[in-house]
């Protein structure tokens, strides 16, 4: 009924291409009442005196931990290299603005730049906070004191904080606002100084309310492009998207940019029947329709429910799996439509996982996309999977996404050609991993290092069973639970029923990806590797074809999740054992795994506190 309502009120037959500047109101805001933070108190930053640190700073290798020696040694040879694309030299004296700076991916990028290109000038970090003091507190607690930076800290010893504070400049702001939430003086200063922009801000919730998803993933890029046009020395803008903007496409998917009005459904319809007409995606109409509903519906609960459903409906109508990937695709269209003479690189990672090598293996921030599947499986809560065992699970370690970013920045920063280039930071084409392999590696790990329940008993797990029919899947779970537990009363029956409903809802969210039928071609990645010198390929590794997935998951990733998400707990990992209470699973993080301030995952975002193991 809701979909019919949308079709009745939405002029789907409008195909006119609307200039991006007309997609928003004259004051630079969306024509929608969004529920944003109040206007921040903005700092008026002063230029920091440069300190004589970095490459000239004397470092005592004897003070390094063994885990950091490789991270330091690997990049030293590249300083002297005179071939390749010149990664080390390019970043010297550069000023960079990073949005979503405290997010998973951005933090790994910042660490790598500071460790391997210490002659970089300034990295301005756009941080959403109430004032300058709060922004600095976040910089200290989330970056300077993060375990991720331990190798950098050992490299600089007592001068670590001086070094890092001479390079990192926190800026209070909000990417959803004009001038990115900065006051005019700060915005003017930043615009005059920066050479590069790295956009790592996003909201990666699968089924976020449509209005909020549009604000985060469409208005954000729009405001960023308006600001980028004021940056006279800008050499390149890098935007993180997701490989899953390819939506319901199947087979081999190429590194092709989106153009305004494009949709996956129209692409499918016209490929099968060229004479059939399907309306173009009209972004202006999407915004106007949401604005109209906001003005017409007074009850907040009703509006919130409609927005939650509407995003999914619009996404599926146009050929995307969910609100997240749909609005990220629209964000790409906005960037392409507004870029004019600004060189753009869009990097589309698949599912970002823990570090493969640098600065040390296994570091991760938050409980992310594939981790609930593996951890629930290890706790004996997820005994069967609604999915195709041969379906490909495309994952990419975060440090390889960072290395791709830095190499692409240098290649296109040198060229400065006003074009848009797309990179798939993905593995399914070069080094495919199937869903059954993923669970086999999980089985190996938890068989040798079993989880422990609240009573202290080891949890024995069995090989994963797969179902391609939801009815068979839920019936199997129900029969298994009834067999394992004695049902004495109505309360126990309801408990089991809620557990089955939870696992059914959980599986429906993952369904598009446990039955995924695509592979991401990454020829641009191959060409980038060819352009790099041997030293650069070693120190900025982007070759996923050499990853042994068994060694990585059983020996690195799951251990990393236990260490950095569950604080080293090797036994009773309190990830929210399913105890029968249906959680608000819609709070789960989206498949894009992990960049941006809004994408910092946690156990609480996936599982309601009521579901947590009381022990």
MIKETOR-913862 format. One record per residue (C-alpha): x, y, z. Coordinates in pm, whole numbers, plus 50000, padded with zeros to 5 digits. Layout:
% MIKETOR-913862
<east X	north Y	up Z>
...
END
This chain:
% MIKETOR-913862
<east 50000	north 50000	up 50000>
<east 50283	north 50236	up 50084>
<east 50441	north 50177	up 49744>
<east 50111	north 50255	up 49569>
<east 50088	north 50572	up 49770>
<east 50435	north 50674	up 49654>
<east 50357	north 50603	up 49291>
<east 50034	north 50801	up 49307>
<east 50199	north 51111	up 49447>
<east 50535	north 51092	up 49273>
<east 50562	north 51201	up 48907>
<east 50778	north 50909	up 48798>
<east 50747	north 50994	up 48431>
<east 50957	north 51308	up 48466>
<east 51291	north 51249	up 48296>
<east 51423	north 51602	up 48263>
<east 51786	north 51634	up 48370>
<east 51795	north 51893	up 48646>
<east 52113	north 52097	up 48717>
<east 52258	north 52006	up 49054>
<east 52230	north 52362	up 49177>
<east 51854	north 52335	up 49138>
<east 51835	north 52022	up 49353>
<east 51871	north 52235	up 49663>
<east 51717	north 52555	up 49793>
<east 51877	north 52891	up 49720>
<east 52041	north 52912	up 50063>
<east 52243	north 52597	up 49992>
<east 52039	north 52361	up 50210>
<east 51819	north 52067	up 50127>
<east 51452	north 52162	up 50086>
<east 51378	north 51923	up 50374>
<east 51354	north 51970	up 50747>
<east 51637	north 51751	up 50868>
<east 51703	north 51659	up 51227>
<east 52059	north 51781	up 51261>
<east 52283	north 51892	up 51542>
<east 52256	north 52260	up 51629>
<east 52501	north 52497	up 51464>
<east 52843	north 52435	up 51612>
<east 53055	north 52689	up 51785>
<east 53330	north 52724	up 51528>
<east 53699	north 52765	up 51603>
<east 53902	north 53033	up 51431>
<east 54220	north 52839	up 51388>
<east 54561	north 52999	up 51384>
<east 54841	north 52865	up 51174>
<east 55066	north 52646	up 51384>
<east 55438	north 52695	up 51376>
<east 55607	north 52409	up 51202>
<east 55832	north 52195	up 51419>
<east 56160	north 52051	up 51302>
<east 56045	north 51692	up 51325>
<east 55950	north 51421	up 51078>
<east 56221	north 51276	up 50859>
<east 56496	north 51472	up 51031>
<east 56389	north 51357	up 51376>
<east 56639	north 51106	up 51520>
<east 56472	north 50772	up 51591>
<east 56625	north 50496	up 51798>
<east 56532	north 50162	up 51634>
<east 56623	north 49974	up 51951>
<east 56316	north 50123	up 52117>
<east 56072	north 49960	up 51871>
<east 55851	north 49665	up 51951>
<east 55888	north 49372	up 51711>
<east 55543	north 49437	up 51564>
<east 55654	north 49784	up 51453>
<east 55997	north 49710	up 51309>
<east 55855	north 49590	up 50977>
<east 55621	north 49889	up 50952>
<east 55917	north 50126	up 50985>
<east 56162	north 49935	up 50769>
<east 55928	north 49874	up 50480>
<east 55900	north 50239	up 50382>
<east 56262	north 50348	up 50427>
<east 56384	north 50232	up 50086>
<east 56110	north 50419	up 49908>
<east 56241	north 50752	up 50036>
<east 56538	north 50710	up 49806>
<east 56351	north 50561	up 49512>
<east 56351	north 50771	up 49196>
<east 56115	north 50559	up 48987>
<east 55751	north 50462	up 49020>
<east 55492	north 50731	up 49092>
<east 55681	north 50902	up 49374>
<east 55450	north 50852	up 49670>
<east 55687	north 50976	up 49940>
<east 55791	north 51291	up 49753>
<east 55439	north 51387	up 49647>
<east 55307	north 51432	up 50001>
<east 55592	north 51659	up 50109>
<east 55458	north 52001	up 50221>
<east 55101	north 51909	up 50124>
<east 54798	north 52025	up 50322>
<east 54506	north 51784	up 50335>
<east 54147	north 51816	up 50460>
<east 53994	north 51490	up 50586>
<east 53622	north 51458	up 50662>
<east 53489	north 51179	up 50885>
<east 53830	north 51196	up 51047>
<east 53762	north 50977	up 51351>
<east 53615	north 50693	up 51146>
<east 53779	north 50354	up 51098>
<east 53919	north 50406	up 50749>
<east 54022	north 50771	up 50796>
<east 54222	north 50688	up 51109>
<east 54422	north 50419	up 50931>
<east 54487	north 50662	up 50644>
<east 54605	north 50934	up 50883>
<east 54838	north 50693	up 51062>
<east 54989	north 50569	up 50736>
<east 55048	north 50921	up 50602>
<east 55216	north 51034	up 50924>
<east 55432	north 50722	up 50946>
<east 55546	north 50694	up 50585>
<east 55534	north 51056	up 50463>
<east 55636	north 51256	up 50773>
<east 55722	north 51567	up 50569>
<east 55354	north 51620	up 50498>
<east 55265	north 51971	up 50618>
<east 54920	north 51971	up 50779>
<east 54624	north 51733	up 50796>
<east 54307	north 51926	up 50882>
<east 54053	north 51696	up 51049>
<east 53686	north 51794	up 51023>
<east 53535	north 51675	up 51352>
<east 53173	north 51713	up 51456>
<east 53176	north 51853	up 51808>
<east 53025	north 52137	up 52005>
<east 53340	north 52350	up 52028>
<east 53716	north 52362	up 51980>
<east 53789	north 52204	up 52316>
<east 53557	north 51911	up 52248>
<east 53715	north 51861	up 51904>
<east 54061	north 51853	up 52059>
<east 53939	north 51604	up 52322>
<east 53817	north 51376	up 52043>
<east 54148	north 51414	up 51861>
<east 54332	north 51313	up 52177>
<east 54113	north 51022	up 52285>
<east 54025	north 50877	up 51943>
<east 54348	north 50936	up 51751>
<east 54651	north 51039	up 51956>
<east 54583	north 50779	up 52229>
<east 54452	north 50509	up 51994>
<east 54630	north 50172	up 51991>
<east 54646	north 50210	up 51614>
<east 54918	north 50475	up 51655>
<east 55147	north 50269	up 51879>
<east 55411	north 50218	up 51606>
<east 55420	north 50589	up 51531>
<east 55452	north 50655	up 51904>
<east 55746	north 50415	up 51932>
<east 55912	north 50572	up 51629>
<east 55907	north 50921	up 51783>
<east 55934	north 50829	up 52149>
<east 55905	north 51130	up 52378>
<east 55850	north 51361	up 52081>
<east 55538	north 51174	up 51965>
<east 55278	north 51421	up 52086>
<east 55479	north 51721	up 51964>
<east 55510	north 51559	up 51622>
<east 55148	north 51456	up 51587>
<east 55013	north 51788	up 51716>
<east 55234	north 51973	up 51470>
<east 55069	north 51781	up 51186>
<east 54705	north 51729	up 51287>
<east 54470	north 52027	up 51315>
<east 54117	north 51957	up 51449>
<east 53847	north 52171	up 51288>
<east 53497	north 52189	up 51432>
<east 53251	north 52136	up 51150>
<east 52966	north 51943	up 50996>
<east 52980	north 51827	up 50635>
<east 52601	north 51865	up 50603>
<east 52620	north 52244	up 50639>
<east 52739	north 52525	up 50408>
<east 53116	north 52576	up 50433>
<east 53117	north 52235	up 50602>
<east 52999	north 52398	up 50924>
<east 53302	north 52628	up 50949>
<east 53272	north 53003	up 51004>
<east 53369	north 53223	up 50711>
<east 53718	north 53307	up 50841>
<east 53813	north 52945	up 50910>
<east 53660	north 52829	up 50582>
<east 53854	north 53095	up 50389>
<east 54183	north 52999	up 50556>
<east 54133	north 52629	up 50490>
<east 54028	north 52696	up 50130>
<east 54347	north 52891	up 50070>
<east 54578	north 52627	up 50216>
<east 54461	north 52279	up 50120>
<east 54596	north 52081	up 49826>
<east 54385	north 51767	up 49871>
<east 54046	north 51670	up 50013>
<east 53970	north 51317	up 50135>
<east 53598	north 51268	up 50196>
<east 53549	north 50985	up 50441>
<east 53220	north 51099	up 50595>
<east 52909	north 50885	up 50550>
<east 52628	north 50710	up 50729>
<east 52648	north 50340	up 50648>
<east 52332	north 50212	up 50815>
<east 52157	north 49974	up 50573>
<east 51804	north 50098	up 50626>
<east 51844	north 50446	up 50766>
<east 51544	north 50676	up 50735>
<east 51535	north 50806	up 50378>
<east 51551	north 51173	up 50478>
<east 51854	north 51117	up 50701>
<east 52028	north 50903	up 50437>
<east 51976	north 51179	up 50179>
<east 52119	north 51433	up 50422>
<east 52428	north 51225	up 50502>
<east 52511	north 51067	up 50166>
<east 52378	north 51325	up 49918>
<east 52371	north 51662	up 50090>
<east 52716	north 51591	up 50237>
<east 52883	north 51549	up 49895>
<east 52686	north 51848	up 49764>
<east 52814	north 52077	up 50041>
<east 53166	north 51937	up 49997>
<east 53168	north 52013	up 49624>
<east 53050	north 52369	up 49689>
<east 53340	north 52413	up 49930>
<east 53589	north 52240	up 49697>
<east 53519	north 52500	up 49429>
<east 53650	north 52767	up 49667>
<east 53984	north 52586	up 49709>
<east 54215	north 52753	up 49457>
<east 54510	north 52517	up 49511>
<east 54305	north 52197	up 49511>
<east 54481	north 51929	up 49311>
<east 54242	north 51641	up 49374>
<east 53931	north 51538	up 49567>
<east 53901	north 51176	up 49687>
<east 53557	north 51043	up 49779>
<east 53497	north 50707	up 49948>
<east 53189	north 50530	up 49814>
<east 53113	north 50156	up 49817>
<east 53142	north 49880	up 49559>
<east 52779	north 49800	up 49635>
<east 52658	north 50110	up 49453>
<east 52648	north 49856	up 49169>
<east 52320	north 49748	up 49325>
<east 52137	north 49458	up 49163>
<east 52378	north 49426	up 48873>
<east 52512	north 49074	up 48824>
<east 52823	north 48923	up 48673>
<east 53137	north 49130	up 48622>
<east 53096	north 49495	up 48723>
<east 53339	north 49753	up 48593>
<east 53489	north 50069	up 48744>
<east 53239	north 50292	up 48574>
<east 53113	north 50623	up 48717>
<east 52745	north 50706	up 48752>
<east 52586	north 50992	up 48564>
<east 52293	north 51196	up 48692>
<east 51960	north 51019	up 48641>
<east 52108	north 50674	up 48587>
<east 51946	north 50372	up 48752>
<east 52012	north 49999	up 48764>
<east 51650	north 49914	up 48683>
<east 51649	north 50132	up 48372>
<east 51977	north 49973	up 48269>
<east 51826	north 49623	up 48304>
<east 51499	north 49712	up 48130>
<east 51662	north 49875	up 47829>
<east 51920	north 49597	up 47791>
<east 51644	north 49334	up 47764>
<east 51399	north 49547	up 47570>
<east 51548	north 49864	up 47415>
<east 51207	north 49999	up 47318>
<east 51068	north 49978	up 47672>
<east 51058	north 50307	up 47859>
<east 51155	north 50336	up 48225>
<east 51181	north 50674	up 48396>
<east 51520	north 50819	up 48486>
<east 51607	north 50870	up 48849>
<east 51518	north 51234	up 48917>
<east 51703	north 51345	up 49229>
<east 51511	north 51672	up 49253>
<east 51185	north 51481	up 49264>
<east 51315	north 51252	up 49536>
<east 51405	north 51552	up 49751>
<east 51079	north 51732	up 49680>
<east 50873	north 51425	up 49763>
<east 51045	north 51379	up 50099>
<east 50999	north 51749	up 50171>
<east 50629	north 51727	up 50083>
<east 50579	north 51433	up 50319>
<east 50763	north 51616	up 50595>
<east 50532	north 51915	up 50561>
<east 50217	north 51704	up 50533>
<east 50272	north 51458	up 50819>
<east 50258	north 51608	up 51166>
<east 50300	north 51293	up 51372>
<east 50672	north 51224	up 51415>
<east 50631	north 50850	up 51469>
<east 50427	north 50820	up 51150>
<east 50681	north 51026	up 50956>
<east 50972	north 50819	up 51089>
<east 50800	north 50492	up 50991>
<east 50720	north 50622	up 50642>
<east 51079	north 50743	up 50592>
<east 51218	north 50407	up 50702>
<east 51000	north 50219	up 50453>
<east 51029	north 50477	up 50178>
<east 51407	north 50454	up 50148>
<east 51393	north 50078	up 50095>
<east 51105	north 50108	up 49847>
<east 51274	north 50376	up 49637>
<east 51602	north 50185	up 49640>
<east 51443	north 49863	up 49517>
<east 51231	north 50047	up 49259>
<east 51545	north 50184	up 49096>
<east 51756	north 49869	up 49133>
<east 51950	north 49899	up 49460>
<east 51940	north 49664	up 49757>
<east 51899	north 49918	up 50034>
<east 51877	north 50286	up 50126>
<east 52249	north 50308	up 50198>
<east 52382	north 50190	up 49861>
<east 52107	north 50384	up 49681>
<east 52192	north 50719	up 49843>
<east 52566	north 50658	up 49802>
<east 52506	north 50612	up 49429>
<east 52310	north 50939	up 49419>
<east 52601	north 51104	up 49603>
<east 52835	north 50987	up 49327>
<east 52599	north 51136	up 49068>
<east 52601	north 51472	up 49247>
<east 52981	north 51478	up 49260>
<east 53010	north 51396	up 48890>
<east 52751	north 51657	up 48797>
<east 52922	north 51933	up 48997>
<east 53291	north 51861	up 48941>
<east 53358	north 52091	up 48641>
<east 53742	north 52120	up 48635>
<east 53809	north 51948	up 48970>
<east 53995	north 51615	up 48935>
<east 53800	north 51347	up 49123>
<east 53891	north 50997	up 49240>
<east 53610	north 50777	up 49376>
<east 53729	north 50475	up 49570>
<east 53472	north 50199	up 49612>
<east 53575	north 49949	up 49879>
<east 53377	north 49632	up 49937>
<east 53355	north 49506	up 50297>
<east 53646	north 49660	up 50485>
<east 53805	north 49431	up 50742>
<east 54094	north 49450	up 50991>
<east 54449	north 49541	up 50893>
<east 54640	north 49281	up 50695>
<east 54992	north 49407	up 50764>
<east 55017	north 49770	up 50873>
<east 55079	north 49921	up 51110>
<east 55032	north 49572	up 51260>
<east 54797	north 49287	up 51167>
<east 54442	north 49262	up 51301>
<east 54357	north 49617	up 51412>
<east 53990	north 49702	up 51374>
<east 53749	north 49960	up 51511>
<east 53395	north 49845	up 51580>
<east 53190	north 49530	up 51528>
<east 53149	north 49523	up 51150>
<east 52956	north 49363	up 50871>
<east 53088	north 49006	up 50857>
<east 53186	north 48999	up 51224>
<east 52834	north 48934	up 51364>
<east 52806	north 48633	up 51132>
<east 53136	north 48488	up 51249>
<east 53105	north 48571	up 51618>
<east 52742	north 48453	up 51648>
<east 52851	north 48135	up 51470>
<east 53138	north 48087	up 51717>
<east 52899	north 48130	up 52011>
<east 52664	north 47866	up 51872>
<east 52385	north 48117	up 51813>
<east 52400	north 48112	up 51433>
<east 52393	north 47745	up 51340>
<east 52258	north 47773	up 50986>
<east 52277	north 48037	up 50716>
<east 52019	north 48165	up 50471>
<east 52249	north 48199	up 50173>
<east 52424	north 48043	up 49877>
<east 52748	north 47872	up 49990>
<east 52906	north 47949	up 49651>
<east 52816	north 48321	up 49670>
<east 53126	north 48542	up 49683>
<east 53202	north 48744	up 49995>
<east 53408	north 49042	up 49883>
<east 53633	north 49172	up 50160>
<east 53933	north 49404	up 50164>
<east 54170	north 49472	up 50457>
<east 54162	north 49837	up 50558>
<east 54536	north 49896	up 50506>
<east 54502	north 49794	up 50141>
<east 54224	north 50049	up 50094>
<east 54455	north 50310	up 50248>
<east 54745	north 50211	up 50022>
<east 54516	north 50232	up 49720>
<east 54408	north 50577	up 49833>
<east 54761	north 50711	up 49870>
<east 54879	north 50565	up 49538>
<east 54574	north 50697	up 49352>
<east 54620	north 51041	up 49511>
<east 54975	north 51060	up 49381>
<east 54898	north 50928	up 49033>
<east 54607	north 51163	up 48970>
<east 54747	north 51447	up 49182>
<east 55045	north 51460	up 48947>
<east 54826	north 51448	up 48635>
<east 54562	north 51697	up 48759>
<east 54337	north 51612	up 48465>
<east 53978	north 51732	up 48527>
<east 53819	north 51390	up 48503>
<east 53655	north 51137	up 48736>
<east 53829	north 50804	up 48797>
<east 53683	north 50508	up 48986>
<east 53877	north 50240	up 49174>
<east 53720	north 49919	up 49302>
<east 53914	north 49832	up 49619>
<east 53783	north 49477	up 49608>
<east 53893	north 49113	up 49600>
<east 53626	north 48903	up 49424>
<east 53788	north 48935	up 49079>
<east 54152	north 48885	up 49183>
<east 54115	north 48652	up 49482>
<east 53758	north 48522	up 49528>
<east 53632	north 48406	up 49867>
<east 53307	north 48209	up 49895>
<east 53055	north 48219	up 50178>
<east 53121	north 47852	up 50255>
<east 53497	north 47919	up 50275>
<east 53438	north 48205	up 50518>
<east 53244	north 47981	up 50756>
<east 53493	north 47695	up 50711>
<east 53771	north 47926	up 50832>
<east 53548	north 48032	up 51120>
<east 53487	north 47664	up 51202>
<east 53861	north 47597	up 51209>
<east 53923	north 47890	up 51441>
<east 53645	north 47825	up 51690>
<east 53711	north 47450	up 51692>
<east 54068	north 47510	up 51806>
<east 53986	north 47817	up 52022>
<east 53626	north 47767	up 52135>
<east 53415	north 48040	up 52290>
<east 53290	north 47988	up 52645>
<east 52934	north 48043	up 52763>
<east 52821	north 48222	up 53077>
<east 52860	north 47899	up 53279>
<east 53222	north 47861	up 53173>
<east 53152	north 47568	up 52941>
<east 53321	north 47551	up 52602>
<east 53086	north 47594	up 52308>
<east 53117	north 47323	up 52046>
<east 53010	north 47424	up 51698>
<east 52932	north 47223	up 51385>
<east 52989	north 47289	up 51018>
<east 52760	north 47559	up 50880>
<east 52439	north 47443	up 50709>
<east 52301	north 47652	up 50422>
<east 51941	north 47708	up 50311>
<east 51810	north 47879	up 50000>
<east 51450	north 47889	up 50125>
<east 51348	north 48110	up 50419>
<east 51070	north 47875	up 50530>
<east 51311	north 47581	up 50549>
<east 51562	north 47801	up 50732>
<east 51318	north 47911	up 51004>
<east 51167	north 47562	up 51041>
<east 51514	north 47415	up 51098>
<east 51590	north 47671	up 51368>
<east 51254	north 47614	up 51537>
<east 51293	north 47235	up 51539>
<east 51650	north 47263	up 51669>
<east 51548	north 47494	up 51954>
<east 51253	north 47275	up 52052>
<east 51480	north 46972	up 52059>
<east 51749	north 47145	up 52267>
<east 51518	north 47308	up 52522>
<east 51231	north 47164	up 52722>
<east 50925	north 47380	up 52664>
<east 50734	north 47388	up 52991>
<east 50521	north 47699	up 52959>
<east 50394	north 47975	up 52733>
<east 50680	north 48203	up 52836>
<east 50937	north 47962	up 52697>
<east 50736	north 47922	up 52376>
<east 50731	north 48300	up 52326>
<east 51103	north 48318	up 52396>
<east 51178	north 48062	up 52126>
<east 50940	north 48234	up 51885>
<east 51115	north 48569	up 51934>
<east 51454	north 48409	up 51881>
<east 51340	north 48258	up 51551>
<east 51196	north 48596	up 51445>
<east 51521	north 48767	up 51533>
<east 51732	north 48526	up 51327>
<east 51484	north 48557	up 51040>
<east 51509	north 48939	up 51044>
<east 51887	north 48917	up 51081>
<east 51907	north 48692	up 50775>
<east 51677	north 48911	up 50565>
<east 51910	north 49206	up 50614>
<east 52205	north 48999	up 50493>
<east 52010	north 48826	up 50215>
<east 52120	north 49048	up 49922>
<east 52481	north 48975	up 50012>
<east 52462	north 48607	up 50111>
<east 52313	north 48546	up 49766>
<east 52526	north 48803	up 49583>
<east 52583	north 48727	up 49214>
<east 52842	north 48983	up 49116>
<east 53217	north 49034	up 49099>
<east 53394	north 49369	up 49095>
<east 53641	north 49419	up 48814>
<east 53942	north 49624	up 48922>
<east 54153	north 49688	up 48616>
<east 54233	north 50040	up 48739>
<east 54390	north 49881	up 49047>
<east 54602	north 49659	up 48821>
<east 54718	north 49959	up 48619>
<east 54798	north 50145	up 48940>
<east 55018	north 49855	up 49054>
<east 55196	north 49858	up 48718>
<east 55273	north 50228	up 48759>
<east 55425	north 50179	up 49103>
<east 55790	north 50090	up 49154>
<east 55890	north 49763	up 49316>
<east 55962	north 49947	up 49642>
<east 55626	north 50122	up 49628>
<east 55442	north 49795	up 49565>
<east 55617	north 49654	up 49871>
<east 55559	north 49952	up 50101>
<east 55210	north 50039	up 49974>
<east 55079	north 49690	up 49909>
<east 54752	north 49678	up 49712>
<east 54784	north 49327	up 49569>
<east 54495	north 49129	up 49719>
<east 54568	north 48832	up 49492>
<east 54845	north 48727	up 49731>
<east 54628	north 48710	up 50043>
<east 54574	north 48362	up 50184>
<east 54220	north 48400	up 50318>
<east 54247	north 48099	up 50551>
<east 54557	north 48242	up 50717>
<east 54403	north 48587	up 50732>
<east 54070	north 48495	up 50894>
<east 54192	north 48215	up 51120>
<east 54520	north 48382	up 51212>
<east 54454	north 48757	up 51195>
<east 54101	north 48888	up 51161>
<east 53901	north 48693	up 51421>
<east 54185	north 48739	up 51670>
<east 54179	north 49112	up 51590>
<east 53805	north 49136	up 51656>
<east 53850	north 48959	up 51990>
<east 54143	north 49182	up 52085>
<east 54024	north 49524	up 51969>
<east 53645	north 49495	up 51985>
<east 53609	north 49265	up 52288>
<east 53920	north 49393	up 52468>
<east 54114	north 49072	up 52442>
<east 53840	north 48844	up 52571>
<east 53917	north 48498	up 52446>
<east 53622	north 48333	up 52604>
<east 53285	north 48486	up 52686>
<east 53262	north 48750	up 52415>
<east 52957	north 48952	up 52510>
<east 52835	north 49032	up 52162>
<east 52472	north 49017	up 52254>
<east 52372	north 48654	up 52274>
<east 52027	north 48599	up 52128>
<east 51818	north 48537	up 52437>
<east 51478	north 48576	up 52281>
<east 51428	north 48951	up 52280>
<east 51377	north 49092	up 51933>
<east 51635	north 49369	up 51880>
<east 51603	north 49685	up 51674>
<east 51827	north 49525	up 51415>
<east 51771	north 49816	up 51180>
<east 52037	north 49996	up 51379>
<east 52299	north 49765	up 51232>
<east 52587	north 49912	up 51039>
<east 52563	north 49904	up 50664>
<east 52758	north 49679	up 50438>
<east 53010	north 49940	up 50364>
<east 53221	north 49869	up 50633>
<east 53352	north 50129	up 50782>
<east 53453	north 50467	up 50688>
<east 53331	north 50797	up 50826>
<east 53247	north 50919	up 51172>
<east 52893	north 50786	up 51139>
<east 53011	north 50440	up 51049>
<east 53196	north 50362	up 51371>
<east 53030	north 50034	up 51458>
<east 52978	north 49886	up 51800>
<east 52800	north 49590	up 51947>
<east 52522	north 49821	up 52063>
<east 52445	north 49927	up 51709>
<east 52364	north 49572	up 51611>
<east 52207	north 49422	up 51919>
<east 51974	north 49580	up 52171>
<east 52108	north 49597	up 52530>
<east 51817	north 49377	up 52638>
<east 51968	north 49095	up 52433>
<east 52309	north 49103	up 52595>
<east 52437	north 48808	up 52788>
<east 52382	north 48904	up 53152>
<east 52708	north 48734	up 53242>
END
